[in-house]
């Protein structure tokens, strides 16, 4: 993926800001696809954290990346260089002011309380709205048609080396148990992940455990409790593109509400997704072979808490196994 340099060519530039994490990028894919179709002559630049570059390569239609770790600094672009600027980041004044500073001919933004009103047709922000629909609604207000169901990544990541998965090359696709989450509020108990993995393995699945480098010890503990060796633990060993490849070719994904779950949605892999503080109505998967488990009545809703939300703790091992069975009533999974 090329990094944005305004000297590279003379095409008008469309810049979309989304300086967040993996799942946040993936829910913006429908809007990005719509922007690409509506502006075929523009150079489409995506301002996201640089570590997401391997996934940006898979979105399709993105011409260049502008590494943007957050909203602390203005974008390093001279005012007036951008033709169309799109705030796909949020509703706060920080992202709005960054987009305003670009001095674009057209800015696609929400109205932001406390800031001067944006010119029509800038829509009002709606709190309780599915994230894919939110960004489709934004670009749609500016005449850009997009489909919130258009979540598929354009290029499938390469299939992982079966030997890397601890499997014989002829073994069927792996079942991914993603044990981590960015915040403690989304962590399902390790012993429950282990119980699910043990049942799946006994049922003929080839289970592997994924997570970040910081989650490797947790993944090793889950694998050990499931009676599986460290060779099944991929946490901390995969680059982002390789991780996407594991998900893209998975038989099944079991995960909390994380980037792993969003990748499973993008690749339409069967998944069971455990929700805690976030509402699945807003962040949940699109229609497809996905089942969400949570208990909204017990939701505390503190996304940044260090301890698991009661809504995710209310999900039992039996609930997950029943959801897996419901995904495959004929026992295909």
SULLIN-V632271 format. One record per residue. N is the residue number from 1. PHI is phi as a letter, one per 30 degrees, with the letter a starting at -180 (none if undefined). NEAR is the number of other ideal C-beta (glycine too) atoms within 8 Angstrom. D_FIRST is the distance of its C-alpha to the first C-alpha in whole Angstrom. Layout:
n: (N & N)
phi: (PHI & PHI)
near: (NEAR & NEAR)
d_first: (D_FIRST & D_FIRST)
//
This chain:
n: (1 & 2 & 3 & 4 & 5 & 6 & 7 & 8 & 9 & 10 & 11 & 12 & 13 & 14 & 15 & 16 & 17 & 18 & 19 & 20 & 21 & 22 & 23 & 24 & 25 & 26 & 27 & 28 & 29 & 30 & 31 & 32 & 33 & 34 & 35 & 36 & 37 & 38 & 39 & 40 & 41 & 42 & 43 & 44 & 45 & 46 & 47 & 48 & 49 & 50 & 51 & 52 & 53 & 54 & 55 & 56 & 57 & 58 & 59 & 60 & 61 & 62 & 63 & 64 & 65 & 66 & 67 & 68 & 69 & 70 & 71 & 72 & 73 & 74 & 75 & 76 & 77 & 78 & 79 & 80 & 81 & 82 & 83 & 84 & 85 & 86 & 87 & 88 & 89 & 90 & 91 & 92 & 93 & 94 & 95 & 96 & 97 & 98 & 99 & 100 & 101 & 102 & 103 & 104 & 105 & 106 & 107 & 108 & 109 & 110 & 111 & 112 & 113 & 114 & 115 & 116 & 117 & 118 & 119 & 120 & 121 & 122 & 123 & 124 & 125 & 126 & 127 & 128 & 129 & 130 & 131 & 132 & 133 & 134 & 135 & 136 & 137 & 138 & 139 & 140 & 141 & 142 & 143 & 144 & 145 & 146 & 147 & 148 & 149 & 150 & 151 & 152 & 153 & 154 & 155 & 156 & 157 & 158 & 159 & 160 & 161 & 162 & 163 & 164 & 165 & 166 & 167 & 168 & 169 & 170 & 171 & 172 & 173 & 174 & 175 & 176 & 177 & 178 & 179 & 180 & 181 & 182 & 183 & 184 & 185 & 186 & 187 & 188 & 189 & 190 & 191 & 192 & 193 & 194 & 195 & 196 & 197 & 198 & 199 & 200 & 201 & 202 & 203 & 204 & 205 & 206 & 207 & 208 & 209 & 210 & 211 & 212 & 213 & 214 & 215 & 216 & 217 & 218 & 219 & 220 & 221 & 222 & 223 & 224 & 225 & 226 & 227 & 228 & 229 & 230 & 231 & 232 & 233 & 234 & 235 & 236 & 237 & 238 & 239 & 240 & 241 & 242 & 243 & 244 & 245 & 246 & 247 & 248 & 249 & 250 & 251 & 252 & 253 & 254 & 255 & 256 & 257 & 258 & 259 & 260 & 261 & 262 & 263 & 264 & 265 & 266 & 267 & 268 & 269 & 270 & 271 & 272 & 273 & 274 & 275 & 276 & 277 & 278 & 279 & 280 & 281 & 282 & 283 & 284 & 285 & 286 & 287 & 288 & 289 & 290 & 291 & 292 & 293 & 294 & 295 & 296 & 297 & 298 & 299 & 300 & 301 & 302 & 303 & 304 & 305 & 306 & 307 & 308 & 309 & 310 & 311 & 312 & 313 & 314 & 315 & 316 & 317 & 318 & 319 & 320 & 321 & 322 & 323 & 324 & 325 & 326 & 327 & 328 & 329 & 330 & 331 & 332 & 333)
phi: (none & d & d & d & b & d & d & d & a & c & d & d & c & c & c & c & c & a & d & b & c & e & d & d & d & d & d & d & e & e & d & d & d & d & d & d & d & d & b & d & c & c & d & c & c & c & c & b & e & d & d & d & e & d & d & e & e & c & d & j & i & d & d & a & c & c & e & b & d & l & c & d & b & d & d & d & b & d & e & j & d & c & d & b & c & b & c & c & d & l & c & d & d & d & d & d & d & d & d & e & d & d & i & d & e & b & c & c & b & d & d & c & e & j & c & e & e & d & d & e & c & e & d & d & d & c & d & d & b & e & d & d & d & e & d & d & d & d & d & d & d & c & i & c & d & a & c & d & d & d & c & d & d & d & c & d & d & d & d & d & d & e & d & d & d & i & b & d & e & c & d & d & e & d & c & c & c & c & d & c & a & d & c & d & d & c & d & d & e & d & d & d & e & d & d & d & d & d & d & d & d & d & d & j & d & c & d & b & c & c & l & d & d & d & c & d & d & d & d & d & d & d & d & d & d & d & i & c & d & d & d & d & c & c & e & i & c & c & d & d & d & d & d & e & d & d & d & d & c & d & d & a & b & c & a & d & d & b & e & d & d & d & d & d & d & d & c & h & c & e & b & c & c & c & c & c & d & d & d & d & d & c & c & d & d & d & e & l & d & b & b & c & b & a & b & d & d & c & d & d & i & c & d & c & d & d & c & d & d & e & d & d & d & d & d & c & e & d & d & d & d & d & d & d & d & d & d & b & d & c & i & d & d)
near: (8 & 8 & 8 & 11 & 7 & 8 & 3 & 8 & 4 & 2 & 7 & 8 & 13 & 15 & 16 & 15 & 15 & 12 & 12 & 8 & 9 & 12 & 12 & 10 & 15 & 14 & 12 & 14 & 15 & 15 & 17 & 15 & 14 & 16 & 15 & 12 & 8 & 10 & 10 & 6 & 5 & 11 & 11 & 14 & 14 & 14 & 11 & 14 & 11 & 9 & 5 & 12 & 11 & 10 & 14 & 13 & 10 & 13 & 14 & 9 & 9 & 14 & 7 & 14 & 14 & 13 & 9 & 11 & 7 & 6 & 8 & 4 & 4 & 5 & 12 & 3 & 11 & 5 & 7 & 6 & 8 & 12 & 9 & 15 & 14 & 16 & 14 & 11 & 10 & 5 & 7 & 8 & 8 & 7 & 14 & 15 & 9 & 12 & 14 & 9 & 9 & 14 & 7 & 12 & 4 & 8 & 12 & 13 & 13 & 12 & 10 & 12 & 4 & 4 & 9 & 3 & 6 & 11 & 4 & 3 & 5 & 11 & 9 & 5 & 8 & 6 & 4 & 6 & 9 & 10 & 11 & 15 & 9 & 10 & 14 & 14 & 10 & 16 & 15 & 11 & 10 & 9 & 6 & 11 & 8 & 14 & 9 & 11 & 8 & 10 & 12 & 8 & 14 & 7 & 7 & 7 & 11 & 7 & 5 & 11 & 5 & 10 & 7 & 7 & 14 & 8 & 9 & 5 & 6 & 4 & 8 & 4 & 7 & 13 & 14 & 16 & 15 & 14 & 13 & 15 & 10 & 6 & 11 & 9 & 17 & 17 & 11 & 11 & 8 & 10 & 7 & 11 & 14 & 14 & 10 & 13 & 15 & 11 & 10 & 13 & 12 & 6 & 6 & 3 & 10 & 12 & 14 & 14 & 17 & 15 & 13 & 8 & 6 & 7 & 12 & 12 & 6 & 12 & 17 & 11 & 10 & 15 & 15 & 10 & 10 & 13 & 6 & 10 & 6 & 7 & 5 & 12 & 12 & 14 & 16 & 11 & 5 & 9 & 6 & 12 & 12 & 11 & 13 & 14 & 12 & 16 & 15 & 13 & 9 & 13 & 11 & 15 & 16 & 14 & 15 & 15 & 15 & 14 & 9 & 13 & 17 & 13 & 16 & 18 & 14 & 11 & 11 & 8 & 13 & 12 & 15 & 15 & 16 & 15 & 15 & 15 & 13 & 10 & 10 & 12 & 6 & 10 & 11 & 12 & 12 & 9 & 3 & 7 & 7 & 14 & 9 & 9 & 11 & 13 & 9 & 7 & 4 & 10 & 13 & 10 & 6 & 8 & 8 & 5 & 11 & 5 & 5 & 12 & 15 & 10 & 15 & 16 & 11 & 9 & 12 & 7 & 9 & 6 & 9 & 15 & 10 & 8 & 11 & 13 & 8 & 8 & 11 & 10 & 5 & 4 & 5 & 4 & 9)
d_first: (0 & 4 & 6 & 9 & 12 & 15 & 16 & 13 & 15 & 18 & 17 & 19 & 16 & 16 & 15 & 16 & 17 & 17 & 17 & 18 & 18 & 17 & 19 & 19 & 16 & 17 & 20 & 18 & 17 & 20 & 20 & 16 & 17 & 20 & 18 & 16 & 19 & 21 & 19 & 18 & 19 & 16 & 13 & 12 & 11 & 11 & 13 & 13 & 13 & 11 & 12 & 11 & 7 & 8 & 10 & 8 & 6 & 10 & 11 & 11 & 11 & 8 & 7 & 6 & 7 & 10 & 11 & 15 & 17 & 20 & 22 & 24 & 23 & 22 & 19 & 19 & 19 & 22 & 24 & 24 & 21 & 19 & 21 & 21 & 20 & 20 & 21 & 20 & 21 & 25 & 28 & 29 & 30 & 27 & 24 & 26 & 27 & 23 & 23 & 26 & 25 & 23 & 26 & 24 & 26 & 25 & 25 & 25 & 26 & 29 & 32 & 32 & 36 & 37 & 35 & 36 & 36 & 33 & 34 & 34 & 33 & 31 & 32 & 34 & 32 & 34 & 34 & 34 & 32 & 29 & 26 & 24 & 27 & 27 & 24 & 25 & 28 & 26 & 24 & 27 & 30 & 28 & 28 & 25 & 26 & 24 & 25 & 25 & 25 & 22 & 20 & 19 & 15 & 15 & 13 & 16 & 15 & 17 & 20 & 21 & 24 & 27 & 28 & 26 & 27 & 31 & 32 & 33 & 31 & 33 & 33 & 32 & 29 & 29 & 30 & 28 & 30 & 27 & 30 & 28 & 27 & 26 & 29 & 33 & 34 & 32 & 33 & 35 & 38 & 37 & 40 & 39 & 36 & 38 & 41 & 38 & 37 & 40 & 41 & 38 & 38 & 42 & 41 & 39 & 36 & 34 & 32 & 29 & 29 & 25 & 25 & 23 & 24 & 27 & 28 & 29 & 32 & 33 & 31 & 34 & 37 & 36 & 35 & 39 & 41 & 40 & 41 & 38 & 37 & 34 & 32 & 31 & 29 & 26 & 25 & 23 & 22 & 19 & 16 & 14 & 13 & 16 & 18 & 16 & 18 & 21 & 21 & 20 & 23 & 26 & 29 & 30 & 28 & 30 & 29 & 29 & 28 & 24 & 21 & 22 & 24 & 22 & 20 & 23 & 23 & 20 & 21 & 25 & 26 & 29 & 29 & 32 & 31 & 33 & 33 & 35 & 34 & 32 & 33 & 32 & 33 & 30 & 28 & 29 & 27 & 28 & 30 & 30 & 31 & 31 & 34 & 34 & 36 & 38 & 41 & 40 & 44 & 43 & 40 & 40 & 37 & 36 & 32 & 32 & 35 & 36 & 38 & 37 & 38 & 41 & 39 & 37 & 40 & 42 & 40 & 42 & 41 & 44 & 41 & 38 & 40 & 42 & 38 & 37 & 40 & 40 & 36 & 38 & 42 & 42 & 41 & 38 & 36)
//
